[in-house]
Amino acid sequence: MTKINRSISRKTAGVLLGVSALLAINACSKGDNASAAETAKGETMVVGPENITVAANGSIMTGPSISGTLEPEREAVLRAQVSGSVLQTYADQGQAVSAGTVLARIDASGIQDAYTSARAGLISARNAADVAAKDLERNQKLLAAGAIAERDIDQSRRASIAAQAALEDANSRLASAEKAYRSTTVTAPFSGVVSERPVSPGDVVQPGSALFTVVDPSSMRLEASVPAEQLAAIRIGVPVVFTVSGYPGRQFVGRITRINPTADPTTRQVRIYVSIPNAGRALVGGLFANGRMSSATKVGLVVPASAVDVRGTAPFVMRVRQGKVEKVQIQTGLTDKSSESIEVLSGLQAGDTLLLGAAQGITPGTLIRVSAPATQPVVNSGKGS
């Protein structure tokens, strides 16, 4: 009996010893896992500068988008009024001209002869009218004295009327000849720049032939169409901010000057006209412009639209504060689709750092560090030292 009890005690002690060893091993394993978790939790994630933005105060505006082609607000196509050979041109494309500057001369030899003949005809008609008027006046006196019959005075009246009509006809002929003679000299109607000159000395032109196109580049016009549903945001004087092809990153401002009173029956769009000052003559006709009417403008805290997650019930951003990522719910205002920015009414302050792109998926509480931007490699010029 004693031997059996001793054997059982030895077995129990062995089991207890094995359990103790397993517990010790398990405890060590848990300790190692906890240490690994703590180590992982303390690691710092590196984020590139392209995934970082800063909230800042700025202006934001909304309104219908427009696009169209720029054209000079004042443009004149000068056409020949008479037929003849072009003797000389005095301006080329791109040349600035003043109002009244002579641009070309057309052969006026035949027209000058007609002008001289018309002037001589006027002198003759005037003399005939004077003679007929004096005869009528003399015959009226003779009629009053009873020296002539009534039929004689009637003849004098008819002669005077015919002479007066001939004088008016001569005046008209001279005016036409004078106008034709003046038309042989082509002048600029206003100060501007010659944009086209389709004729050269020696060309024979006919009435209606295009000679020059003169534009005034000091003011440009943008014609565009907007949907009829957006008419409530359109009114005279509303500013329009737009960009022009050829000037990347530069903005121009104009104002609506006219609104077409009828909508296009096919597209249901309304034509508007925007006047753009061009004092520096940076803009030229024919350039394509994209812009937007500033129907609502505010100044406040603005962030890029890509920094705001609007997929949930409330918009939020991932902010970096004291090196850690945190999720912050915000209240938004206006959205500027043109600049892809959003107004933030509450939840953020100017200077807050926000995550963009793939970095927005970082778990809140994670430590992050922004890496320095990559430097451009130095290219060896190939010259010997």
C-alpha positions, 0 to 999 in steps of 0.5 A, spaced: 500 500 500 505 504 501 509 503 495 502 504 491 501 511 494 508 513 493 508 511 485 501 515 485 505 521 488 511 520 483 506 520 477 502 526 480 508 530 481 510 529 474 504 531 471 504 537 475 511 539 473 509 538 465 503 543 466 507 548 470 512 547 464 507 548 459 504 554 462 511 557 463 512 556 455 505 559 454 506 565 458 513 566 454 509 566 448 504 571 450 509 575 452 513 575 446 506 576 442 505 582 446 512 585 445 511 584 437 504 588 437 507 593 442 513 594 437 509 594 431 504 599 434 510 604 435 513 603 428 513 610 424 510 609 417 513 614 411 508 618 407 511 622 400 509 629 400 505 628 394 500 625 399 500 631 404 496 637 403 495 643 408 488 647 409 488 654 408 484 660 407 482 662 400 476 664 396 472 659 393 466 660 387 461 656 384 457 658 377 455 655 370 462 653 366 462 656 359 467 655 354 468 658 347 473 662 342 475 669 343 474 674 338 476 682 338 470 686 340 471 691 334 473 688 327 472 691 320 473 688 314 474 693 309 472 692 302 473 695 295 467 700 293 470 701 286 473 696 281 480 698 279 487 696 280 491 696 287 496 701 286 500 700 293 499 698 300 501 701 306 500 696 311 501 689 313 499 683 317 500 685 325 501 692 323 498 697 328 494 703 325 491 709 327 484 711 325 484 715 318 491 711 316 491 710 309 492 703 308 491 702 300 490 706 294 486 704 287 487 706 280 483 712 280 484 715 273 477 713 270 474 715 276 477 722 276 475 723 269 468 721 271 469 726 277 471 732 273 465 731 268 460 731 274 463 737 276 463 741 270 456 738 269 454 741 275 457 748 273 453 748 267 446 746 271 447 751 276 448 757 270 442 754 267 438 754 273 440 761 274 438 764 267 431 760 268 430 763 275 432 770 272 427 769 266 422 767 271 423 773 275 423 778 269 417 775 266 413 775 273 414 783 273 412 784 265 406 780 267 404 784 273 405 790 268 400 787 263 406 787 258 405 779 257 400 774 257 399 768 262 401 763 257 408 766 257 409 766 264 407 759 265 413 757 260 418 761 264 415 757 270 416 750 267 423 752 264 425 754 271 423 748 274 426 743 269 433 747 270 432 746 278 431 739 277 437 738 272 441 742 278 439 737 283 441 731 278 448 734 277 449 735 284 447 728 285 452 725 280 458 729 283 456 727 290 457 719 287 463 721 283 466 724 289 464 718 293 467 713 288 473 718 288 474 718 295 473 710 295 480 709 291 483 711 298 482 706 303 483 708 310 483 705 317 476 706 320 479 706 327 485 705 331 487 697 331 491 692 328 491 689 321 489 682 322 488 680 314 491 683 308 488 679 302 491 683 296 497 686 293 499 691 289 497 690 282 491 686 284 485 688 280 479 688 285 471 689 284 466 692 288 465 687 294 473 684 294 476 684 301 482 688 302 484 689 309 481 686 316 482 691 322 481 689 329 481 693 336 485 688 340 484 692 346 477 689 348 476 682 347 469 678 346 467 671 348 461 668 346 458 662 349 452 658 351 449 656 357 443 651 359 437 654 360 436 651 367 442 655 369 439 662 367 437 664 374 445 664 375 446 669 369 445 676 369 449 682 366 455 684 370 457 678 373 464 676 373 467 670 369 474 667 370 477 663 365 483 660 362 486 661 355 490 656 351 497 658 351 497 661 358 497 655 363 496 657 370 494 664 368 487 667 369 483 672 366 477 676 368 471 679 364 464 681 365 457 679 362 455 684 357 449 681 353 444 675 354 441 673 348 433 673 349 431 667 346 434 660 347 436 655 341 430 651 339 435 645 338 440 645 344 435 649 349 441 653 351 442 661 351 447 665 348 451 670 352 457 675 351 462 676 355 467 683 354 474 682 357 479 688 357 485 686 354 490 692 355 496 689 355 494 685 349 496 678 351 489 675 348 489 674 341 483 672 337 481 665 335 484 662 342 479 657 346 477 659 353 474 655 359 471 659 364 466 659 369 461 665 372 462 667 379 455 667 381 457 665 388 463 667 391 466 666 399 472 667 402 474 661 408 477 655 409 479 651 403 481 644 402 482 640 396 476 635 394 481 629 394 482 630 401 475 629 403 471 622 403 464 623 402 462 616 401 459 615 408 453 619 412 458 625 414 464 627 410 471 626 414 478 627 413 484 624 415 488 629 419 496 629 421 497 631 428 503 631 433 505 625 428 499 621 428 493 620 424 486 621 426 479 621 423 476 628 423 469 629 421 467 636 418 462 640 415 462 642 408 460 648 404 461 650 397 464 646 392 468 649 386 468 643 381 473 648 376 479 648 382 476 641 385 476 644 392 471 644 397 469 649 403 470 647 410 465 650 415 467 646 421 472 641 424 478 644 421 483 650 422 488 653 417 494 650 417 492 643 419 495 637 415 491 632 411 492 626 407 491 625 400 490 619 395 492 612 398 495 615 404 487 616 406 487 608 408 492 609 414 489 607 420 488 612 425 493 612 431 499 610 426 505 614 427 507 617 420 513 621 417 513 625 411 519 623 406 523 629 403 522 630 396 526 626 391 532 631 388 534 631 381 540 627 379 546 631 377 547 630 369 554 629 367 556 634 362 561 629 359 567 635 360 573 632 363 575 635 369 
